Amino acid sequence: MNLLAVHEDPIEVLGVHMRDLQADHSLFRRLLNRFEQIELPMVRRDIMQLMMDLFDLHSAIEGMIFPAARQLIKEREAVYDLMEQVEGTDSRSQLHFARGLELKRVFEAYIDREDSLVRRPKSVHLKKTPGNRSLLEERALLVNHAEKLLSLH
């Protein structure tokens, strides 16, 4: 085997900036605060759905990057259980709002715990695959959508 040939063909990677993942935490908090403040049920529903979709992508990215994130499996499952309860409730009901507030409380505790466990370098790299590229592109689209939604409401 020609080792030089192996080194001449570098593995292509995708950069992931930690400030972006950390910014997700701030965005989650802002979305949940807006959920609590807004009175329009359909907007609440949209905010919650957007937050849940972004959390799915965020968690998938962090799971690939940070082994310490695996220590939070039970806490993450509790967040997902509450998300399912919120999603399964009529957005016009008081129960939806109450479950959303409970999710906010549990989610903020989860983020605090994650921040205390995960030591974040400035950036990391993911192997450049179509799936990883798609994951990062989808995250960027959702972040952009969330920022627009927050600026409108």
Secondary structure, DSSP 8 states (H G I E B T S, - for coil): --HHHHHHS---EEEEEHHHHHHHHHHHHHHHHHHHH---HHHHHHHHHHHHHHHHHHHHHHHHH-GGGGGGHHHHHHHHHHHHHHHTS-TTSHHHHHHHHHHHHHHHHHHHHHHHH----SEEEEE--HHHHHHHHHHHHHHHHHHHHHHH-
